[in-house]
Amino acid sequence: MCGIQYRAYYLWREEYKEICKYPDGLELEGHAVVKCEVSEDNKVLTVLSFGGENKHTLLMKYRSVWDENEVKRVKEKEEEEEENKWIAMANTIDNGSNGNESDMEDARAQIGGSNNQFLFVVNNPNHISVFKWPSLEPVIREILPADQLIGGSCFVKTNDNQMLLFNSNIGLSIKYDEDQHRFQYESIPVCFELTYVIDYSFSLLFPSQKKKWTKIKYRFPSTNETLALVTADGMFVHIIGGVNDCEEASQQHLKISIDDVTGKVTFLFLFFLFFFLSSFSFDTKRYFCKKKKKKKMVRLEMMLALLFNTGYYKVA
């Protein structure tokens, strides 16, 4: 989990532990953090932090801070390993071309390819790029078939070279051809309630075969700018942090059973959790925040389940 402090959360102990802090002087605004690869012994996880207002590109080799014996062993080594620290990379991620700077705030990224050898990056106003991983050598940069991305998109990988992108009224299925280095795009329907939404916190569980949007009945506490994570076993979703309507940081951490949200299901489906930080543009829906003495747009807090089946997946 990222803020100025980078922390680990132990599911079984329900405890947090600090890993490290971001470099001094680095202001975090709209950056992306991506899980890249796991070592063969399954003990070291590579994490990439990039983009944002300051366009940083940092790498961390994370080793569990919960294994006391492992932590002690690393500390006792004569040569200090560059683990559990943010290290600046020699190459940076910037989707600008021909000397033009790109907007890397609210960028989204996924590691993909047949051997996880590519980093796919989507950023405003409407760009998608491919970089070789881990060298970050640019491969291709294209303009998406969309006029303008607003805020942070929902950008998830459904298989090695196929992704889904949602942003406001934009819905795209994106397929990358490794041999030809080309993208193929297909428009996909967007639920009406999402057309006014910007900035997503989302999680992908598993795919299915029908195209259907379903609004679930589960009612969530009012949350803005939260982090949504699904456990590796797909049993629980964790909703962490966020701010209240007066822009004050929240310390909340909610744990919710997937079965409680969706009901028990016996088929595969693609399930997104959207915690919308969306601001509506209707002047009639303004309110007055007394504590901070300022007006701001009413925000829609809702939770939708997306039963979106693209028909591309075959159940074994």
C-alpha positions, -999 to +999 in steps of 0.1 A: +000+000+000+014+033-010+014+068+003+044+087+014+050+055+036+050+022+018+034-005+041+026-042+041-006-057+055-006-092+070-040-107+063-040-132+091-026-109+118-046-080+105-016-057+111+003-031+092+041-028+091+061-001+074+085-012+046+100+022+036+093+057+026+094+074-007+124+096-014+124+130+004+109+158-016+089+136-039+053+147-040+029+119-049-001+129-070-017+105-095+011+080-097+007+042-105+021+012-086+024-021-105+032-056-094+058-068-120+074-101-112+081-127-084+115-144-080+118-181-086+120-188-049+088-168-044+105-146-018+111-113-037+085-093-054+094-065-079+072-034-077+072-004-101+061+031-091+059+056-119+042+086-134+021+111-115+026+149-114+064+146-111+068+116-135+091+096-112+101+060-121+111+039-091+117+002-086+115-019-054+126-054-047+103-063-019+111-091+006+086-099+033+090-078+064+070-104+084+096-132+082+118-122+111+145-148+103+147-136+067+149-100+077+177-108+101+196-128+075+195-099+050+206-074+075+236-095+085+249-098+050+282-079+044+269-063+012+236-045+018+211-056-008+189-030-024+157-045-011+127-029+004+139+005-009+127+027-037+155+029-063+155+053-092+156+035-126+180+046-153+153+047-179+120+065-173+085+061-185+071+090-205+047+086-233+056+119-249+071+119-284+088+144-307+098+165-277+062+168-265+056+161-229+028+137-220+005+138-190+015+109-167-008+119-139-035+092-134-016+068-157-025+031-155-003+001-164-002-037-166+026-062-171+018-085-200+030-105-230+036-142-234+066-140-210+056-109-191+081-090-212+060-059-218+047-030-198+014-016-212+007+020-202-024+041-207-023+078-200-041+111-207-052+125-229-057+093-250-024+074-254-014+037-250+022+026-252+042-006-249+076-008-232+100-037-229+103-050-194+125-045-175+146-022-198+117+002-204+127+005-240+098+020-260+082-004-285+051+013-297+029+043-289-005+049-303-035+071-299-065+053-285-098+054-305-112+078-279-113+116-278-103+122-242-096+102-211-106+119-179-089+111-147-078+076-139-091+048-161-100+013-152-073-007-171-071-045-164-055-074-181-077-104-190-050-125-206-014-122-217-021-096-245-056-086-239-069-058-218-101-039-209-103-001-206-132+019-191-132+057-187-164+077-185-185+067-215-155+049-231-153+011-231-126-007-251-114-043-255-077-040-265-057-068-280-019-066-287-002-086-314+034-094-302+046-103-337+033-073-356+034-049-326-001-037-334-032-030-313-067-041-322-096-023-306-132-033-301-159-010-285-178-025-256-209-013-238-206+009-208-232+009-180-252+042-181-243+050-145-206+049-153-207+075-181-204+103-155-177+086-136-140+094-134-111+079-114-116+042-106-104+019-079-110-016-093-102-053-091-105-081-116-115-115-103-121-138-132-137-139-167-170-151-182-189-153-214-220-130-214-223-092-217-244-080-188-242-052-163-257-059-129-260-035-101-256-053-068-278-047-038-250-045-013-248-009+002-213+004+011-203+032+034-197+065+017-161+065+004-140+086-020-105+079-033-102+045-017-080+015-026-098-017-036-080-050-034-091-086-038-073-114-019-054-140-039-080-166-032-108-144-045-127-147-012-125-111+002-123-076-010-105-050+011-114-013+009-087+009+024-083+046+031-099+074+012-112+108+021-145+121+034-166+148+018-145+175+034-113+160+019-100+147+053-080+115+052-098+084+064-082+055+084-109+030+075-101-005+064-131-026+054-131-064+047-160-078+028-168-113+017-172-117-021-201-141-014-218-114+006-215-090-024-223-113-053-241-142-037-227-177-043-221-183-080-214-215-099-201-200-132-171-179-142-176-142-147-157-110-149-162-090-118-151-054-112-154-034-080-157+002-088-154+027-060-162+059-079-144+091-069-166+108-095-176+144-095-208+153-112-210+184-134-245+194-124-246+228-106-278+218-089-260+191-069-236+213-050-234+213-012-217+233+014-190+218+035-192+237+068-159+224+083-137+236+054-160+265+044-159+257+007-182+244-020-175+213-040-193+190-063-215+162-049-198+129-054-215+097-063-205+068-040-218+035-053-207+000-058-214-019-089-207-054-099-198-058-135-209-091-150-193-084-183-187-113-205-168-106-237-173-140-252-135-143-257-130-168-229-134-205-230-142-224-198-120-255-197 
